[in-house]
Amino acid sequence: MASYMTPAFRVGVYVFHVAGASFFHYLGSYAYGRERTGDRWLGFTPIIVVNLSLIYMGPMVASDWPWPAVQRMLDSVFGIGCFTLWVALHLTGSDLLPVWKRIAARRA
């Protein structure tokens, strides 16, 4: 194994690939939704604002906060240990959306 292939490097490569796939998934989903519905929230500017806000949370989670309780709370929700969980929940929710829509339509 190469000397640069440290555990931290491998985690970084994994996260980069999952994040890239997620970003591709989001853009494809937004474009599909915008074409079908014409919803203005699915436009370029709102997508960029939301994504930049989420990207900004990364350094917030990784940085040292003057309040350790805030750091622990952010890390427990947005830390690397939960990244795969959030991606899995999002993809599962996306796959189940048609089912949830049918259930909601029956109740209405």
C-alpha positions in Angstrom: 0.0 0.0 0.0 1.3 3.5 -0.9 2.6 5.7 1.9 -0.1 8.3 1.3 -2.9 5.8 1.6 -3.5 6.6 5.3 -6.9 5.8 6.9 -7.7 9.5 6.8 -6.9 9.7 3.1 -9.1 6.6 2.4 -12.0 8.2 4.3 -11.5 11.4 2.4 -11.7 9.6 -1.0 -14.8 7.7 0.2 -16.6 10.9 1.3 -15.5 12.7 -1.9 -17.1 10.0 -4.1 -20.3 9.8 -2.0 -20.6 13.6 -2.0 -20.0 13.7 -5.8 -22.6 11.1 -6.4 -25.1 12.9 -4.1 -24.5 16.2 -5.8 -25.1 14.5 -9.2 -28.3 12.9 -7.8 -29.5 16.3 -6.4 -28.9 18.2 -9.7 -30.7 15.5 -11.7 -33.6 15.5 -9.3 -33.9 19.3 -9.3 -33.8 19.5 -13.1 -36.4 16.7 -13.4 -38.7 18.4 -10.9 -38.2 21.9 -12.5 -39.2 20.5 -15.9 -42.3 18.8 -14.6 -43.6 21.4 -12.2 -42.0 24.7 -13.1 -41.4 25.3 -9.3 -39.2 28.4 -8.8 -37.6 26.8 -5.7 -36.0 24.3 -8.0 -34.1 27.0 -9.9 -30.4 27.5 -10.0 -30.1 30.2 -7.4 -32.0 28.4 -4.6 -30.1 25.2 -5.2 -26.8 27.0 -5.0 -27.8 28.9 -1.8 -28.9 25.7 -0.1 -25.8 23.8 -1.1 -23.4 26.5 -0.1 -25.2 26.7 3.3 -24.7 23.0 3.8 -21.1 23.2 2.6 -20.5 26.0 5.1 -21.6 23.8 7.9 -18.6 21.5 7.3 -15.9 23.9 8.6 -18.3 24.8 11.4 -18.5 21.2 12.5 -14.7 20.7 12.1 -13.6 23.9 13.8 -13.0 24.5 17.5 -15.9 26.3 19.1 -15.6 28.3 22.3 -18.6 26.3 23.5 -17.9 22.6 23.7 -21.6 21.7 24.0 -22.2 23.3 20.6 -19.3 21.4 19.0 -20.6 18.1 20.4 -24.1 18.7 19.2 -23.0 19.7 15.7 -20.6 16.8 15.5 -23.2 14.3 16.7 -25.6 15.4 13.9 -23.3 16.5 11.0 -20.0 14.7 11.8 -18.4 12.2 9.6 -19.9 9.3 11.6 -23.4 10.3 10.5 -22.6 11.2 6.9 -23.5 7.8 5.4 -26.6 7.6 7.6 -27.9 10.9 6.2 -27.2 9.9 2.6 -28.9 6.6 3.1 -31.9 8.3 4.7 -32.2 10.8 1.9 -32.0 8.1 -0.8 -34.5 5.9 1.0 -36.8 8.9 1.4 -36.5 9.8 -2.3 -37.3 6.2 -3.3 -40.3 6.1 -0.9 -41.7 9.5 -2.0 -44.1 8.0 -4.6 -45.5 5.6 -2.0 -45.9 8.5 0.5 -47.7 10.6 -2.1 -50.2 7.7 -2.9 -50.9 7.3 0.9 -51.4 11.0 1.3 -53.7 11.1 -1.7 -55.9 8.3 -0.3 -56.2 10.1 3.0 -57.2 13.5 1.4 
